[in-house]
Amino acid sequence: MRLAHVLIAAGVLLLLPSGLQIFNAHPTLYTGETSAREQAWLQIGSRERGESLTGYLRLGGREMETTGVLGWSGPAGEREKRAFPAWTTLPSYPSLATGRNWHLAAAWLLGLGLGVYLVVGLASGRLASVLAPTREMLRPRAVLADLVGHLTLRFPPAEQGYNLLQRLAYLAVVAVALPLMIVSGLAMSPAVHAAAPWTGDLFGGRQSARSAHFLGALALALFFLVHMAMLVLHQPLRRLRLMTFGPGKDRS
């Protein structure tokens, strides 16, 4: 299970920047089947203003300036129009083909890790015992105590296993976010869509599937950031040992 955890984490860490590289090739999201301008609901871009570039984010009918964050990348005098800056993409230079190659390779890595995780977890029963909330956890008083504990950064010892919020977060990732990313990614493939058009129909069209894929990636990125923040705030070295070697190797 720990090997699967490493494979999944590596896959996600490679998928996100390579996905941003692909998004940069056409930084506009639509709904429906085609990329009709009137169906665009998000666009990241930049426009020339004098001798400089001004970035913007257009969400629906509202536009906000994003200079220095989104819309362009590079030092002063060498700026180029890019939705996400170079330090967030894989590779750092503009290359749709290379980004797709990295994305496909990372997808296989994620699929392998997820497959091992599900097969071993379901066969051993560990998946249900670790992720399924218990009746005691779902009692209102226990839920409130768990919320207060997280808000005040008072976490239970690592040996007690996952608490309610952790279990719900992991279930959301394993049962919702990752399957959504896989199916929506397949729906965007012309070959898969031609052989199984129902993949696009699940989302209301291929462009809607692309939008769902993008939003799912943002959700996974947010989960990763919160996950890392919780790790840093509470016994980081001990929890890293538990994640890497298991409880039998924890001597602190």
C-alpha positions in Angstrom: 0.0 0.0 0.0 2.9 2.4 0.7 4.4 1.7 -2.7 1.0 2.5 -4.3 0.9 5.7 -2.3 4.3 6.7 -3.7 3.2 5.8 -7.3 0.0 7.8 -7.0 1.7 10.8 -5.5 4.4 10.8 -8.2 1.8 10.4 -10.9 -0.3 13.3 -9.6 2.9 15.5 -9.2 3.8 14.9 -12.9 0.3 15.1 -14.2 -0.5 18.5 -12.9 2.4 20.5 -14.5 2.2 18.6 -17.7 -1.5 19.2 -17.8 -0.9 23.0 -17.3 1.5 22.8 -20.3 -1.4 21.3 -22.4 -3.9 23.8 -21.1 -1.5 26.7 -22.1 -1.9 25.6 -25.7 -5.6 26.7 -25.5 -6.3 28.5 -22.2 -10.0 28.7 -22.6 -12.7 26.4 -21.2 -16.2 25.7 -22.7 -19.3 23.7 -22.1 -20.9 21.4 -24.5 -19.4 19.5 -27.5 -17.6 22.3 -29.4 -15.4 25.2 -28.5 -17.9 27.9 -29.4 -16.9 31.3 -28.1 -20.4 32.0 -26.6 -20.0 28.8 -24.5 -16.7 29.8 -23.0 -16.8 30.2 -19.2 -13.1 30.7 -18.4 -10.2 32.2 -20.2 -6.7 33.2 -19.1 -4.8 35.5 -21.4 -2.8 38.7 -21.7 -2.9 41.8 -23.9 -0.2 44.3 -24.8 -0.2 47.6 -22.9 2.5 49.8 -24.2 5.7 47.9 -24.0 4.5 45.4 -21.4 1.9 42.6 -21.1 -1.1 42.7 -18.8 -2.5 39.4 -17.7 -6.2 38.7 -17.2 -8.6 36.0 -16.0 -12.1 36.1 -17.6 -14.7 34.1 -15.7 -18.1 34.2 -17.3 -18.8 37.9 -18.0 -16.4 39.2 -15.4 -12.7 40.0 -16.0 -9.9 40.6 -13.5 -6.3 41.6 -13.9 -3.8 38.9 -13.0 -0.5 40.6 -14.0 2.4 38.9 -12.3 0.4 35.7 -11.6 -1.3 34.5 -14.8 -1.3 35.5 -18.5 2.5 35.9 -19.1 5.8 34.5 -18.0 9.4 35.6 -18.1 11.6 38.4 -16.8 11.1 42.0 -17.8 11.9 42.6 -21.4 11.5 38.9 -22.3 7.9 38.2 -21.3 5.8 35.9 -23.4 2.1 35.2 -23.5 1.4 32.1 -21.4 -1.7 31.3 -19.3 0.4 29.6 -16.5 4.0 30.7 -16.0 7.0 28.6 -16.9 7.7 27.5 -13.3 4.4 25.7 -13.1 4.5 23.7 -16.3 6.3 20.5 -17.5 8.4 21.2 -19.5 9.0 24.8 -18.6 9.3 25.9 -22.2 6.2 25.9 -24.5 5.8 22.4 -26.1 2.4 20.8 -26.5 3.8 17.6 -27.8 6.3 17.2 -24.9 3.6 18.1 -22.4 1.3 15.4 -23.8 4.1 12.8 -23.7 4.8 13.6 -20.0 1.1 13.6 -19.3 0.5 10.2 -20.9 3.5 8.7 -19.1 2.4 10.1 -15.7 -1.2 8.8 -16.4 0.2 5.2 -16.7 2.1 5.7 -13.4 -1.0 6.9 -11.7 -3.0 4.1 -13.1 -0.5 1.5 -11.9 -0.4 3.0 -8.4 -4.2 3.3 -8.2 -4.7 -0.3 -9.5 -2.3 -1.7 -6.8 -3.9 0.4 -4.1 -7.4 -0.8 -5.0 -6.6 -4.5 -5.5 -4.5 -4.8 -2.4 -6.8 -2.6 -0.3 -10.0 -4.4 -1.3 -8.4 -7.9 -1.1 -7.0 -7.3 2.4 -10.1 -5.4 3.6 -7.8 -2.6 4.7 -9.4 -0.1 2.4 -12.8 -0.4 4.1 -11.3 -0.5 7.6 -9.0 2.6 7.0 -11.3 4.8 4.9 -14.9 3.9 5.9 -16.1 6.2 8.8 -17.3 4.3 11.8 -20.6 4.9 13.5 -18.9 6.5 16.5 -17.1 9.0 14.1 -20.5 10.0 12.6 -22.1 10.9 15.9 -22.8 14.7 16.0 -20.6 15.2 19.1 -17.7 13.3 17.5 -18.1 15.3 14.2 -18.0 18.6 16.1 -15.0 17.5 18.1 -13.1 16.6 15.0 -13.9 19.9 13.3 -12.8 21.8 16.4 -9.6 19.8 16.6 -8.7 20.6 13.0 -9.6 24.3 13.4 -7.4 24.6 16.5 -4.6 22.4 15.1 -5.1 19.8 17.8 -4.8 16.5 16.0 -5.1 13.0 17.4 -1.9 10.8 17.6 -0.9 9.3 14.3 -1.2 5.8 15.8 -5.0 6.2 16.1 -5.3 6.1 12.3 -7.3 8.5 10.1 -10.0 10.7 11.8 -13.3 11.5 10.2 -12.3 14.5 8.0 -9.2 12.6 6.8 -11.3 9.6 5.8 -13.9 11.7 4.0 -11.1 13.6 2.2 -9.4 10.4 1.1 -12.7 8.8 0.0 -13.5 11.9 -2.0 -10.1 11.6 -3.8 -10.2 7.8 -4.3 -13.9 7.4 -5.1 -14.7 10.7 -6.8 -11.8 12.9 -7.9 -9.5 10.3 -9.4 -12.2 8.4 -11.3 -13.5 11.7 -12.6 -10.1 12.6 -13.9 -9.6 9.3 -15.6 -13.0 9.2 -17.3 -12.9 12.9 -18.3 -9.3 12.4 -19.6 -10.5 9.5 -21.8 -13.5 11.5 -23.0 -11.1 14.1 -24.4 -9.2 11.6 -26.5 -10.4 11.6 -30.1 -9.7 7.9 -30.4 -11.6 6.9 -27.2 -14.4 9.3 -28.0 -14.9 7.8 -31.4 -14.9 4.2 -30.0 -17.0 5.1 -26.9 -18.8 8.4 -27.4 -20.7 7.8 -24.2 -17.6 9.0 -22.3 -18.2 12.5 -23.6 -22.0 12.2 -23.2 -21.4 11.6 -19.5 -20.3 15.2 -19.2 -22.6 16.7 -21.8 -19.9 17.0 -24.5 -16.1 16.8 -24.9 -15.6 20.4 -24.0 -17.5 19.9 -20.8 -15.3 16.9 -20.1 -12.3 19.2 -20.5 -13.8 21.6 -18.1 -14.5 18.8 -15.6 -10.9 17.6 -16.0 -9.5 21.1 -15.2 -11.7 21.6 -12.2 -10.8 18.1 -10.9 -7.1 18.9 -11.3 -7.6 22.1 -9.2 -9.4 20.0 -6.5 -6.5 17.5 -6.4 -4.0 20.4 -6.2 -5.9 21.9 -3.3 -6.1 18.5 -1.5 -2.3 18.1 -2.0 -1.6 21.5 -0.5 -3.8 21.0 2.5 -2.4 17.5 2.9 1.2 18.9 3.0 0.2 21.7 5.3 -1.3 19.3 7.8 1.8 17.1 7.6 4.1 20.1 8.3 1.9 21.4 11.2 1.7 18.1 13.1 4.6 15.7 13.7 6.0 15.9 10.2 9.0 13.6 10.7 7.0 11.0 12.6 4.3 10.9 10.0 6.7 10.7 7.2 8.3 7.6 8.9 4.8 6.1 9.3 3.9 6.7 5.7 7.3 5.3 4.5 8.0 2.4 6.8 4.8 1.7 8.6 4.1 1.7 12.4 6.6 -1.1 13.0 9.5 1.2 12.2 8.3 4.1 14.3 10.4 4.4 17.4 9.6 8.0 18.5 
